[in-house]
Amino acid sequence: MSKITELASGQVTTTESVTVDLVEADEKPAVVIVRWPAKPAVIHPHRFPDVAAILARLFAEAATALAGIKANKRL
């Protein structure tokens, strides 16, 4: 049995999103899974700084959520 907790999720482009999940299994160590778009995202160079900021914010949110879970001694 596995417990999946979404740590963060966000739209990278109008059609692609990235999700970061914590997977806790009964018999295995916990892991973090990053779900990237299946295909490469095509981004105009003028928009790239915004997309980079979205990804940085998403990973910071995921790291903060994971730290909160660790603080509650679940990991």
N, CA, C and O atoms as a Tripos MOL2 file, in Angstrom:
@<TRIPOS>MOLECULE
protein
  300   299    75     0     0
PROTEIN
NO_CHARGES

@<TRIPOS>ATOM
      1 N           0.8440   -1.1780    0.0000 N.3       1 MET1
      2 CA          0.0000    0.0000    0.0000 C.3       1 MET1
      3 C           0.8870    1.2380    0.0000 C.2       1 MET1
      4 O           1.8430    1.3150    0.7710 O.2       1 MET1
      5 N           0.5840    2.1860   -0.8410 N.am      2 SER2
      6 CA          1.3520    3.4240   -0.9380 C.3       2 SER2
      7 C           0.4660    4.6230   -0.6410 C.2       2 SER2
      8 O          -0.7190    4.6420   -0.9730 O.2       2 SER2
      9 N           1.0690    5.6170   -0.0090 N.am      3 LYS3
     10 CA          0.3920    6.8900    0.2130 C.3       3 LYS3
     11 C           1.0740    7.9140   -0.6710 C.2       3 LYS3
     12 O           2.2940    8.0670   -0.6080 O.2       3 LYS3
     13 N           0.3050    8.6250   -1.5000 N.am      4 ILE4
     14 CA          0.8490    9.6400   -2.4000 C.3       4 ILE4
     15 C           0.3590   11.0080   -1.9340 C.2       4 ILE4
     16 O          -0.8420   11.2520   -1.8120 O.2       4 ILE4
     17 N           1.3210   11.8910   -1.6770 N.am      5 THR5
     18 CA          1.0220   13.2530   -1.2540 C.3       5 THR5
     19 C           1.5700   14.2130   -2.3030 C.2       5 THR5
     20 O           2.7670   14.1980   -2.5900 O.2       5 THR5
     21 N           0.7190   15.0370   -2.8690 N.am      6 GLU6
     22 CA          1.1910   16.0380   -3.8220 C.3       6 GLU6
     23 C           1.8750   17.1560   -3.0460 C.2       6 GLU6
     24 O           1.2620   17.8040   -2.1980 O.2       6 GLU6
     25 N           3.1550   17.3720   -3.3470 N.am      7 LEU7
     26 CA          3.9130   18.4290   -2.6920 C.3       7 LEU7
     27 C           3.7360   19.7630   -3.4070 C.2       7 LEU7
     28 O           3.6760   20.8110   -2.7660 O.2       7 LEU7
     29 N           3.6530   19.7250   -4.7350 N.am      8 ALA8
     30 CA          3.4650   20.9410   -5.5310 C.3       8 ALA8
     31 C           3.0700   20.5510   -6.9490 C.2       8 ALA8
     32 O           3.3570   19.4500   -7.4190 O.2       8 ALA8
     33 N           2.4040   21.4890   -7.6130 N.am      9 SER9
     34 CA          2.0030   21.2750   -8.9980 C.3       9 SER9
     35 C           1.8040   22.6380   -9.6420 C.2       9 SER9
     36 O           1.3450   23.5790   -8.9950 O.2       9 SER9
     37 N           2.1500   22.7390  -10.9220 N.am     10 GLY10
     38 CA          1.9580   24.0120  -11.5940 C.3      10 GLY10
     39 C           2.0250   23.8970  -13.0960 C.2      10 GLY10
     40 O           2.6610   22.9930  -13.6380 O.2      10 GLY10
     41 N           1.3620   24.8230  -13.7630 N.am     11 GLN11
     42 CA          1.3840   24.9070  -15.2260 C.3      11 GLN11
     43 C           2.6870   25.5630  -15.6630 C.2      11 GLN11
     44 O           3.0180   26.6530  -15.1990 O.2      11 GLN11
     45 N           3.4250   24.9080  -16.5500 N.am     12 VAL12
     46 CA          4.6620   25.4630  -17.0900 C.3      12 VAL12
     47 C           4.3520   26.2600  -18.3550 C.2      12 VAL12
     48 O           4.8840   27.3510  -18.5650 O.2      12 VAL12
     49 N           3.4920   25.7010  -19.1840 N.am     13 THR13
     50 CA          3.0020   26.3910  -20.3710 C.3      13 THR13
     51 C           1.4820   26.2300  -20.3650 C.2      13 THR13
     52 O           0.9150   25.6850  -19.4180 O.2      13 THR13
     53 N           0.8410   26.6950  -21.4030 N.am     14 THR14
     54 CA         -0.6190   26.5620  -21.4430 C.3      14 THR14
     55 C          -1.0760   25.1130  -21.5420 C.2      14 THR14
     56 O          -2.2160   24.7950  -21.2050 O.2      14 THR14
     57 N          -0.1870   24.2310  -22.0060 N.am     15 THR15
     58 CA         -0.5810   22.8260  -22.1760 C.3      15 THR15
     59 C           0.1920   21.8480  -21.3000 C.2      15 THR15
     60 O          -0.2160   20.6930  -21.1780 O.2      15 THR15
     61 N           1.2940   22.2720  -20.6880 N.am     16 GLU16
     62 CA          2.1150   21.3470  -19.8990 C.3      16 GLU16
     63 C           2.1850   21.7660  -18.4400 C.2      16 GLU16
     64 O           2.2510   22.9500  -18.1090 O.2      16 GLU16
     65 N           2.1690   20.7430  -17.5680 N.am     17 SER17
     66 CA          2.3060   21.0050  -16.1380 C.3      17 SER17
     67 C           3.3780   20.0860  -15.5570 C.2      17 SER17
     68 O           3.7560   19.0800  -16.1570 O.2      17 SER17
     69 N           3.8500   20.4610  -14.3790 N.am     18 VAL18
     70 CA          4.8250   19.6630  -13.6340 C.3      18 VAL18
     71 C           4.2160   19.4000  -12.2650 C.2      18 VAL18
     72 O           3.6430   20.2980  -11.6480 O.2      18 VAL18
     73 N           4.3430   18.1600  -11.7920 N.am     19 THR19
     74 CA          3.8290   17.7800  -10.4870 C.3      19 THR19
     75 C           4.9420   17.1040   -9.6930 C.2      19 THR19
     76 O           5.7130   16.3120  -10.2360 O.2      19 THR19
     77 N           5.0190   17.4280   -8.3970 N.am     20 VAL20
     78 CA          5.9900   16.8050   -7.5060 C.3      20 VAL20
     79 C           5.2020   16.0810   -6.4190 C.2      20 VAL20
     80 O           4.4420   16.7020   -5.6760 O.2      20 VAL20
     81 N           5.3890   14.7560   -6.3290 N.am     21 ASP21
     82 CA          4.6630   13.9290   -5.3690 C.3      21 ASP21
     83 C           5.6220   13.2310   -4.4190 C.2      21 ASP21
     84 O           6.7330   12.8610   -4.7980 O.2      21 ASP21
     85 N           5.1800   13.0590   -3.1840 N.am     22 LEU22
     86 CA          5.8740   12.2170   -2.2100 C.3      22 LEU22
     87 C           5.1390   10.8920   -2.1800 C.2      22 LEU22
     88 O           3.9270   10.8550   -1.9680 O.2      22 LEU22
     89 N           5.8700    9.7970   -2.3910 N.am     23 VAL23
     90 CA          5.2790    8.4650   -2.3610 C.3      23 VAL23
     91 C           5.8680    7.7160   -1.1750 C.2      23 VAL23
     92 O           7.0760    7.4910   -1.0970 O.2      23 VAL23
     93 N           4.9890    7.3340   -0.2530 N.am     24 GLU24
     94 CA          5.3950    6.5820    0.9310 C.3      24 GLU24
     95 C           4.7890    5.1850    0.8450 C.2      24 GLU24
     96 O           3.5700    5.0220    0.8880 O.2      24 GLU24
     97 N           5.6470    4.1890    0.7250 N.am     25 ALA25
     98 CA          5.1950    2.8010    0.6360 C.3      25 ALA25
     99 C           5.4660    2.1050    1.9620 C.2      25 ALA25
    100 O           6.3830    2.4810    2.6930 O.2      25 ALA25
    101 N           4.6700    1.0960    2.2680 N.am     26 ASP26
    102 CA          4.8290    0.3720    3.5310 C.3      26 ASP26
    103 C           6.1800   -0.3240    3.6340 C.2      26 ASP26
    104 O           6.8040   -0.3220    4.6940 O.2      26 ASP26
    105 N           6.6260   -0.9150    2.5410 N.am     27 GLU27
    106 CA          7.8140   -1.7600    2.6060 C.3      27 GLU27
    107 C           9.0470   -1.1570    1.9500 C.2      27 GLU27
    108 O          10.0880   -1.8130    1.8950 O.2      27 GLU27
    109 N           8.9640    0.0680    1.4540 N.am     28 LYS28
    110 CA         10.0890    0.7080    0.7740 C.3      28 LYS28
    111 C          10.3120    2.0940    1.3490 C.2      28 LYS28
    112 O           9.4070    2.6650    1.9570 O.2      28 LYS28
    113 N          11.5190    2.6480    1.1620 N.am     29 PRO29
    114 CA         11.7380    4.0290    1.6030 C.3      29 PRO29
    115 C          10.8780    5.0030    0.7880 C.2      29 PRO29
    116 O          10.5050    4.7260   -0.3520 O.2      29 PRO29
    117 N          10.5820    6.1240    1.3930 N.am     30 ALA30
    118 CA          9.8130    7.1590    0.7020 C.3      30 ALA30
    119 C          10.6400    7.7230   -0.4550 C.2      30 ALA30
    120 O          11.8680    7.7770   -0.3850 O.2      30 ALA30
    121 N           9.9540    8.1400   -1.5130 N.am     31 VAL31
    122 CA         10.6170    8.7460   -2.6670 C.3      31 VAL31
    123 C           9.8140    9.9630   -3.1200 C.2      31 VAL31
    124 O           8.6120   10.0660   -2.8730 O.2      31 VAL31
    125 N          10.5080   10.8760   -3.7870 N.am     32 VAL32
    126 CA          9.8620   12.0230   -4.4160 C.3      32 VAL32
    127 C           9.8790   11.7840   -5.9190 C.2      32 VAL32
    128 O          10.9220   11.4740   -6.4930 O.2      32 VAL32
    129 N           8.7280   11.9270   -6.5490 N.am     33 ILE33
    130 CA          8.6040   11.7250   -7.9850 C.3      33 ILE33
    131 C           8.2490   13.0620   -8.6310 C.2      33 ILE33
    132 O           7.2860   13.7170   -8.2340 O.2      33 ILE33
    133 N           9.0290   13.4560   -9.6210 N.am     34 VAL34
    134 CA          8.7550   14.6670  -10.3880 C.3      34 VAL34
    135 C           8.1790   14.2260  -11.7310 C.2      34 VAL34
    136 O           8.8370   13.5180  -12.4930 O.2      34 VAL34
    137 N           6.9690   14.6410  -12.0120 N.am     35 ARG35
    138 CA          6.3050   14.2810  -13.2730 C.3      35 ARG35
    139 C           6.4240   15.4570  -14.2340 C.2      35 ARG35
    140 O           5.7650   16.4840  -14.0740 O.2      35 ARG35
    141 N           7.2830   15.2800  -15.2370 N.am     36 TRP36
    142 CA          7.5330   16.2900  -16.2620 C.3      36 TRP36
    143 C           6.6020   16.0440  -17.4390 C.2      36 TRP36
    144 O           6.0360   14.9570  -17.5580 O.2      36 TRP36
    145 N           6.4340   17.0290  -18.3070 N.am     37 PRO37
    146 CA          5.6470   16.7910  -19.5270 C.3      37 PRO37
    147 C           6.2620   15.6560  -20.3520 C.2      37 PRO37
    148 O           7.4750   15.4480  -20.3440 O.2      37 PRO37
    149 N           5.4160   14.9460  -21.0440 N.am     38 ALA38
    150 CA          5.8790   13.8160  -21.8460 C.3      38 ALA38
    151 C           6.7500   14.2540  -23.0220 C.2      38 ALA38
    152 O           7.6350   13.5180  -23.4590 O.2      38 ALA38
    153 N           6.4900   15.4550  -23.5250 N.am     39 LYS39
    154 CA          7.2500   15.9700  -24.6660 C.3      39 LYS39
    155 C           7.9800   17.2420  -24.2430 C.2      39 LYS39
    156 O           7.5730   17.8950  -23.2820 O.2      39 LYS39
    157 N           9.0420   17.5980  -24.9410 N.am     40 PRO40
    158 CA          9.7370   18.8550  -24.6190 C.3      40 PRO40
    159 C           8.7980   20.0480  -24.7590 C.2      40 PRO40
    160 O           7.9770   20.1050  -25.6750 O.2      40 PRO40
    161 N           8.9320   20.9890  -23.8460 N.am     41 ALA41
    162 CA          8.1390   22.2080  -23.9060 C.3      41 ALA41
    163 C           8.8500   23.2190  -24.7980 C.2      41 ALA41
    164 O          10.0530   23.4370  -24.6580 O.2      41 ALA41
    165 N           8.1160   23.8290  -25.7050 N.am     42 VAL42
    166 CA          8.6590   24.8520  -26.5880 C.3      42 VAL42
    167 C           8.2680   26.2100  -26.0050 C.2      42 VAL42
    168 O           7.0860   26.5250  -25.8660 O.2      42 VAL42
    169 N           9.2850   27.0080  -25.6650 N.am     43 ILE43
    170 CA          9.0500   28.2840  -24.9890 C.3      43 ILE43
    171 C           9.7890   29.3830  -25.7420 C.2      43 ILE43
    172 O          10.9640   29.2260  -26.0760 O.2      43 ILE43
    173 N           9.1130   30.4830  -26.0080 N.am     44 HIS44
    174 CA          9.7480   31.6250  -26.6570 C.3      44 HIS44
    175 C          10.8080   32.1940  -25.7000 C.2      44 HIS44
    176 O          10.5720   32.2560  -24.4930 O.2      44 HIS44
    177 N          11.9680   32.6080  -26.2230 N.am     45 PRO45
    178 CA         13.0270   33.1400  -25.3650 C.3      45 PRO45
    179 C          12.5780   34.2920  -24.4560 C.2      45 PRO45
    180 O          13.0910   34.4340  -23.3460 O.2      45 PRO45
    181 N          11.6330   35.1100  -24.9140 N.am     46 HIS46
    182 CA         11.1560   36.2140  -24.0710 C.3      46 HIS46
    183 C          10.3640   35.7100  -22.8690 C.2      46 HIS46
    184 O          10.3090   36.3760  -21.8350 O.2      46 HIS46
    185 N           9.7580   34.5480  -23.0020 N.am     47 ARG47
    186 CA          8.9480   33.9760  -21.9270 C.3      47 ARG47
    187 C           9.7480   33.0670  -21.0040 C.2      47 ARG47
    188 O           9.2690   32.7050  -19.9290 O.2      47 ARG47
    189 N          10.9530   32.6940  -21.4050 N.am     48 PHE48
    190 CA         11.7410   31.7480  -20.6250 C.3      48 PHE48
    191 C          11.9710   32.1860  -19.1760 C.2      48 PHE48
    192 O          11.8340   31.3470  -18.2860 O.2      48 PHE48
    193 N          12.3120   33.4430  -18.8820 N.am     49 PRO49
    194 CA         12.5000   33.8270  -17.4700 C.3      49 PRO49
    195 C          11.2520   33.5690  -16.6140 C.2      49 PRO49
    196 O          11.3730   33.1780  -15.4530 O.2      49 PRO49
    197 N          10.0710   33.7800  -17.1690 N.am     50 ASP50
    198 CA          8.8350   33.5140  -16.4280 C.3      50 ASP50
    199 C           8.6690   32.0240  -16.1420 C.2      50 ASP50
    200 O           8.2740   31.6370  -15.0420 O.2      50 ASP50
    201 N           8.9710   31.1980  -17.1310 N.am     51 VAL51
    202 CA          8.8570   29.7510  -16.9540 C.3      51 VAL51
    203 C           9.8840   29.2730  -15.9290 C.2      51 VAL51
    204 O           9.5710   28.4290  -15.0900 O.2      51 VAL51
    205 N          11.0970   29.8010  -15.9900 N.am     52 ALA52
    206 CA         12.1270   29.4420  -15.0090 C.3      52 ALA52
    207 C          11.6760   29.8300  -13.6000 C.2      52 ALA52
    208 O          11.9050   29.0820  -12.6500 O.2      52 ALA52
    209 N          11.0440   30.9830  -13.4600 N.am     53 ALA53
    210 CA         10.5400   31.4180  -12.1580 C.3      53 ALA53
    211 C           9.4290   30.4980  -11.6570 C.2      53 ALA53
    212 O           9.3640   30.1840  -10.4690 O.2      53 ALA53
    213 N           8.5640   30.0720  -12.5610 N.am     54 ILE54
    214 CA          7.4890   29.1380  -12.1890 C.3      54 ILE54
    215 C           8.0840   27.8410  -11.6590 C.2      54 ILE54
    216 O           7.6450   27.3290  -10.6300 O.2      54 ILE54
    217 N           9.0850   27.3090  -12.3600 N.am     55 LEU55
    218 CA          9.7110   26.0600  -11.9240 C.3      55 LEU55
    219 C          10.4310   26.2310  -10.5920 C.2      55 LEU55
    220 O          10.3430   25.3600   -9.7270 O.2      55 LEU55
    221 N          11.1450   27.3470  -10.4150 N.am     56 ALA56
    222 CA         11.8400   27.5950   -9.1470 C.3      56 ALA56
    223 C          10.8360   27.6880   -7.9960 C.2      56 ALA56
    224 O          11.0630   27.1340   -6.9200 O.2      56 ALA56
    225 N           9.7280   28.3920   -8.2310 N.am     57 ARG57
    226 CA          8.6910   28.5230   -7.2120 C.3      57 ARG57
    227 C           8.0690   27.1690   -6.8880 C.2      57 ARG57
    228 O           7.8060   26.8610   -5.7250 O.2      57 ARG57
    229 N           7.8360   26.3630   -7.9220 N.am     58 LEU58
    230 CA          7.2370   25.0460   -7.7370 C.3      58 LEU58
    231 C           8.1470   24.1480   -6.8950 C.2      58 LEU58
    232 O           7.6770   23.4710   -5.9800 O.2      58 LEU58
    233 N           9.4480   24.1390   -7.2020 N.am     59 PHE59
    234 CA         10.3730   23.3070   -6.4320 C.3      59 PHE59
    235 C          10.5470   23.8320   -5.0080 C.2      59 PHE59
    236 O          10.7100   23.0410   -4.0790 O.2      59 PHE59
    237 N          10.5140   25.1500   -4.8220 N.am     60 ALA60
    238 CA         10.5920   25.7140   -3.4740 C.3      60 ALA60
    239 C           9.3620   25.3220   -2.6590 C.2      60 ALA60
    240 O           9.4690   24.9940   -1.4770 O.2      60 ALA60
    241 N           8.2060   25.3580   -3.2920 N.am     61 GLU61
    242 CA          6.9680   24.9480   -2.6250 C.3      61 GLU61
    243 C           7.0270   23.4740   -2.2300 C.2      61 GLU61
    244 O           6.6280   23.1040   -1.1260 O.2      61 GLU61
    245 N           7.5260   22.6390   -3.1400 N.am     62 ALA62
    246 CA          7.6420   21.2050   -2.8530 C.3      62 ALA62
    247 C           8.6250   20.9630   -1.7090 C.2      62 ALA62
    248 O           8.3600   20.1450   -0.8280 O.2      62 ALA62
    249 N           9.7570   21.6680   -1.7160 N.am     63 ALA63
    250 CA         10.7580   21.4950   -0.6530 C.3      63 ALA63
    251 C          10.1980   21.9440    0.6930 C.2      63 ALA63
    252 O          10.4690   21.3130    1.7150 O.2      63 ALA63
    253 N           9.4270   23.0190    0.7030 N.am     64 THR64
    254 CA          8.8120   23.5040    1.9390 C.3      64 THR64
    255 C           7.7830   22.5050    2.4590 C.2      64 THR64
    256 O           7.7350   22.2270    3.6570 O.2      64 THR64
    257 N           6.9690   21.9700    1.5700 N.am     65 ALA65
    258 CA          5.9710   20.9720    1.9740 C.3      65 ALA65
    259 C           6.6500   19.7250    2.5240 C.2      65 ALA65
    260 O           6.2070   19.1670    3.5280 O.2      65 ALA65
    261 N           7.7230   19.2870    1.8710 N.am     66 LEU66
    262 CA          8.4500   18.1100    2.3490 C.3      66 LEU66
    263 C           9.0740   18.3810    3.7170 C.2      66 LEU66
    264 O           9.0550   17.5080    4.5850 O.2      66 LEU66
    265 N           9.6200   19.5690    3.9180 N.am     67 ALA67
    266 CA         10.1950   19.9270    5.2190 C.3      67 ALA67
    267 C           9.1300   19.8960    6.3120 C.2      67 ALA67
    268 O           9.4070   19.4720    7.4330 O.2      67 ALA67
    269 N           7.9180   20.3420    5.9930 N.am     68 GLY68
    270 CA          6.8240   20.2810    6.9550 C.3      68 GLY68
    271 C           6.4550   18.8570    7.3160 C.2      68 GLY68
    272 O           6.1580   18.5620    8.4730 O.2      68 GLY68
    273 N           6.4730   17.9840    6.3440 N.am     69 ILE69
    274 CA          6.1750   16.5710    6.6060 C.3      69 ILE69
    275 C           7.2670   15.9680    7.4810 C.2      69 ILE69
    276 O           6.9790   15.2300    8.4230 O.2      69 ILE69
    277 N           8.5190   16.2840    7.1690 N.am     70 LYS70
    278 CA          9.6480   15.7820    7.9780 C.3      70 LYS70
    279 C           9.5640   16.3130    9.4090 C.2      70 LYS70
    280 O           9.8520   15.5840   10.3590 O.2      70 LYS70
    281 N           9.1710   17.5760    9.5660 N.am     71 ALA71
    282 CA          9.0590   18.1760   10.9050 C.3      71 ALA71
    283 C           7.9980   17.4730   11.7400 C.2      71 ALA71
    284 O           8.1090   17.3960   12.9630 O.2      71 ALA71
    285 N           6.9700   16.9600   11.0700 N.am     72 ASN72
    286 CA          5.9240   16.2140   11.7760 C.3      72 ASN72
    287 C           6.3170   14.7600   11.9940 C.2      72 ASN72
    288 O           5.5040   13.9490   12.4350 O.2      72 ASN72
    289 N           7.5780   14.4330   11.6800 N.am     73 LYS73
    290 CA          8.1720   13.1060   11.9160 C.3      73 LYS73
    291 C           7.5050   11.9830   11.1280 C.2      73 LYS73
    292 O           7.5370   10.8280   11.5510 O.2      73 LYS73
    293 N           6.9010   12.3120    9.9860 N.am     74 ARG74
    294 CA          6.3240   11.2680    9.1570 C.3      74 ARG74
    295 C           7.3800   10.5560    8.3330 C.2      74 ARG74
    296 O           7.1320    9.4550    7.8410 O.2      74 ARG74
    297 N           8.5680   11.1650    8.1670 N.am     75 LEU75
    298 CA          9.6380   10.5270    7.3840 C.3      75 LEU75
    299 C          10.8300   10.2750    8.2630 C.2      75 LEU75
    300 O          11.8390    9.7460    7.7980 O.2      75 LEU75
@<TRIPOS>BOND
     1     1     2 1
     2     2     3 1
     3     3     4 2
     4     3     5 am
     5     5     6 1
     6     6     7 1
     7     7     8 2
     8     7     9 am
     9     9    10 1
    10    10    11 1
    11    11    12 2
    12    11    13 am
    13    13    14 1
    14    14    15 1
    15    15    16 2
    16    15    17 am
    17    17    18 1
    18    18    19 1
    19    19    20 2
    20    19    21 am
    21    21    22 1
    22    22    23 1
    23    23    24 2
    24    23    25 am
    25    25    26 1
    26    26    27 1
    27    27    28 2
    28    27    29 am
    29    29    30 1
    30    30    31 1
    31    31    32 2
    32    31    33 am
    33    33    34 1
    34    34    35 1
    35    35    36 2
    36    35    37 am
    37    37    38 1
    38    38    39 1
    39    39    40 2
    40    39    41 am
    41    41    42 1
    42    42    43 1
    43    43    44 2
    44    43    45 am
    45    45    46 1
    46    46    47 1
    47    47    48 2
    48    47    49 am
    49    49    50 1
    50    50    51 1
    51    51    52 2
    52    51    53 am
    53    53    54 1
    54    54    55 1
    55    55    56 2
    56    55    57 am
    57    57    58 1
    58    58    59 1
    59    59    60 2
    60    59    61 am
    61    61    62 1
    62    62    63 1
    63    63    64 2
    64    63    65 am
    65    65    66 1
    66    66    67 1
    67    67    68 2
    68    67    69 am
    69    69    70 1
    70    70    71 1
    71    71    72 2
    72    71    73 am
    73    73    74 1
    74    74    75 1
    75    75    76 2
    76    75    77 am
    77    77    78 1
    78    78    79 1
    79    79    80 2
    80    79    81 am
    81    81    82 1
    82    82    83 1
    83    83    84 2
    84    83    85 am
    85    85    86 1
    86    86    87 1
    87    87    88 2
    88    87    89 am
    89    89    90 1
    90    90    91 1
    91    91    92 2
    92    91    93 am
    93    93    94 1
    94    94    95 1
    95    95    96 2
    96    95    97 am
    97    97    98 1
    98    98    99 1
    99    99   100 2
   100    99   101 am
   101   101   102 1
   102   102   103 1
   103   103   104 2
   104   103   105 am
   105   105   106 1
   106   106   107 1
   107   107   108 2
   108   107   109 am
   109   109   110 1
   110   110   111 1
   111   111   112 2
   112   111   113 am
   113   113   114 1
   114   114   115 1
   115   115   116 2
   116   115   117 am
   117   117   118 1
   118   118   119 1
   119   119   120 2
   120   119   121 am
   121   121   122 1
   122   122   123 1
   123   123   124 2
   124   123   125 am
   125   125   126 1
   126   126   127 1
   127   127   128 2
   128   127   129 am
   129   129   130 1
   130   130   131 1
   131   131   132 2
   132   131   133 am
   133   133   134 1
   134   134   135 1
   135   135   136 2
   136   135   137 am
   137   137   138 1
   138   138   139 1
   139   139   140 2
   140   139   141 am
   141   141   142 1
   142   142   143 1
   143   143   144 2
   144   143   145 am
   145   145   146 1
   146   146   147 1
   147   147   148 2
   148   147   149 am
   149   149   150 1
   150   150   151 1
   151   151   152 2
   152   151   153 am
   153   153   154 1
   154   154   155 1
   155   155   156 2
   156   155   157 am
   157   157   158 1
   158   158   159 1
   159   159   160 2
   160   159   161 am
   161   161   162 1
   162   162   163 1
   163   163   164 2
   164   163   165 am
   165   165   166 1
   166   166   167 1
   167   167   168 2
   168   167   169 am
   169   169   170 1
   170   170   171 1
   171   171   172 2
   172   171   173 am
   173   173   174 1
   174   174   175 1
   175   175   176 2
   176   175   177 am
   177   177   178 1
   178   178   179 1
   179   179   180 2
   180   179   181 am
   181   181   182 1
   182   182   183 1
   183   183   184 2
   184   183   185 am
   185   185   186 1
   186   186   187 1
   187   187   188 2
   188   187   189 am
   189   189   190 1
   190   190   191 1
   191   191   192 2
   192   191   193 am
   193   193   194 1
   194   194   195 1
   195   195   196 2
   196   195   197 am
   197   197   198 1
   198   198   199 1
   199   199   200 2
   200   199   201 am
   201   201   202 1
   202   202   203 1
   203   203   204 2
   204   203   205 am
   205   205   206 1
   206   206   207 1
   207   207   208 2
   208   207   209 am
   209   209   210 1
   210   210   211 1
   211   211   212 2
   212   211   213 am
   213   213   214 1
   214   214   215 1
   215   215   216 2
   216   215   217 am
   217   217   218 1
   218   218   219 1
   219   219   220 2
   220   219   221 am
   221   221   222 1
   222   222   223 1
   223   223   224 2
   224   223   225 am
   225   225   226 1
   226   226   227 1
   227   227   228 2
   228   227   229 am
   229   229   230 1
   230   230   231 1
   231   231   232 2
   232   231   233 am
   233   233   234 1
   234   234   235 1
   235   235   236 2
   236   235   237 am
   237   237   238 1
   238   238   239 1
   239   239   240 2
   240   239   241 am
   241   241   242 1
   242   242   243 1
   243   243   244 2
   244   243   245 am
   245   245   246 1
   246   246   247 1
   247   247   248 2
   248   247   249 am
   249   249   250 1
   250   250   251 1
   251   251   252 2
   252   251   253 am
   253   253   254 1
   254   254   255 1
   255   255   256 2
   256   255   257 am
   257   257   258 1
   258   258   259 1
   259   259   260 2
   260   259   261 am
   261   261   262 1
   262   262   263 1
   263   263   264 2
   264   263   265 am
   265   265   266 1
   266   266   267 1
   267   267   268 2
   268   267   269 am
   269   269   270 1
   270   270   271 1
   271   271   272 2
   272   271   273 am
   273   273   274 1
   274   274   275 1
   275   275   276 2
   276   275   277 am
   277   277   278 1
   278   278   279 1
   279   279   280 2
   280   279   281 am
   281   281   282 1
   282   282   283 1
   283   283   284 2
   284   283   285 am
   285   285   286 1
   286   286   287 1
   287   287   288 2
   288   287   289 am
   289   289   290 1
   290   290   291 1
   291   291   292 2
   292   291   293 am
   293   293   294 1
   294   294   295 1
   295   295   296 2
   296   295   297 am
   297   297   298 1
   298   298   299 1
   299   299   300 2
@<TRIPOS>SUBSTRUCTURE
     1 MET1         2 RESIDUE 1 A MET
     2 SER2         6 RESIDUE 1 A SER
     3 LYS3        10 RESIDUE 1 A LYS
     4 ILE4        14 RESIDUE 1 A ILE
     5 THR5        18 RESIDUE 1 A THR
     6 GLU6        22 RESIDUE 1 A GLU
     7 LEU7        26 RESIDUE 1 A LEU
     8 ALA8        30 RESIDUE 1 A ALA
     9 SER9        34 RESIDUE 1 A SER
    10 GLY10       38 RESIDUE 1 A GLY
    11 GLN11       42 RESIDUE 1 A GLN
    12 VAL12       46 RESIDUE 1 A VAL
    13 THR13       50 RESIDUE 1 A THR
    14 THR14       54 RESIDUE 1 A THR
    15 THR15       58 RESIDUE 1 A THR
    16 GLU16       62 RESIDUE 1 A GLU
    17 SER17       66 RESIDUE 1 A SER
    18 VAL18       70 RESIDUE 1 A VAL
    19 THR19       74 RESIDUE 1 A THR
    20 VAL20       78 RESIDUE 1 A VAL
    21 ASP21       82 RESIDUE 1 A ASP
    22 LEU22       86 RESIDUE 1 A LEU
    23 VAL23       90 RESIDUE 1 A VAL
    24 GLU24       94 RESIDUE 1 A GLU
    25 ALA25       98 RESIDUE 1 A ALA
    26 ASP26      102 RESIDUE 1 A ASP
    27 GLU27      106 RESIDUE 1 A GLU
    28 LYS28      110 RESIDUE 1 A LYS
    29 PRO29      114 RESIDUE 1 A PRO
    30 ALA30      118 RESIDUE 1 A ALA
    31 VAL31      122 RESIDUE 1 A VAL
    32 VAL32      126 RESIDUE 1 A VAL
    33 ILE33      130 RESIDUE 1 A ILE
    34 VAL34      134 RESIDUE 1 A VAL
    35 ARG35      138 RESIDUE 1 A ARG
    36 TRP36      142 RESIDUE 1 A TRP
    37 PRO37      146 RESIDUE 1 A PRO
    38 ALA38      150 RESIDUE 1 A ALA
    39 LYS39      154 RESIDUE 1 A LYS
    40 PRO40      158 RESIDUE 1 A PRO
    41 ALA41      162 RESIDUE 1 A ALA
    42 VAL42      166 RESIDUE 1 A VAL
    43 ILE43      170 RESIDUE 1 A ILE
    44 HIS44      174 RESIDUE 1 A HIS
    45 PRO45      178 RESIDUE 1 A PRO
    46 HIS46      182 RESIDUE 1 A HIS
    47 ARG47      186 RESIDUE 1 A ARG
    48 PHE48      190 RESIDUE 1 A PHE
    49 PRO49      194 RESIDUE 1 A PRO
    50 ASP50      198 RESIDUE 1 A ASP
    51 VAL51      202 RESIDUE 1 A VAL
    52 ALA52      206 RESIDUE 1 A ALA
    53 ALA53      210 RESIDUE 1 A ALA
    54 ILE54      214 RESIDUE 1 A ILE
    55 LEU55      218 RESIDUE 1 A LEU
    56 ALA56      222 RESIDUE 1 A ALA
    57 ARG57      226 RESIDUE 1 A ARG
    58 LEU58      230 RESIDUE 1 A LEU
    59 PHE59      234 RESIDUE 1 A PHE
    60 ALA60      238 RESIDUE 1 A ALA
    61 GLU61      242 RESIDUE 1 A GLU
    62 ALA62      246 RESIDUE 1 A ALA
    63 ALA63      250 RESIDUE 1 A ALA
    64 THR64      254 RESIDUE 1 A THR
    65 ALA65      258 RESIDUE 1 A ALA
    66 LEU66      262 RESIDUE 1 A LEU
    67 ALA67      266 RESIDUE 1 A ALA
    68 GLY68      270 RESIDUE 1 A GLY
    69 ILE69      274 RESIDUE 1 A ILE
    70 LYS70      278 RESIDUE 1 A LYS
    71 ALA71      282 RESIDUE 1 A ALA
    72 ASN72      286 RESIDUE 1 A ASN
    73 LYS73      290 RESIDUE 1 A LYS
    74 ARG74      294 RESIDUE 1 A ARG
    75 LEU75      298 RESIDUE 1 A LEU
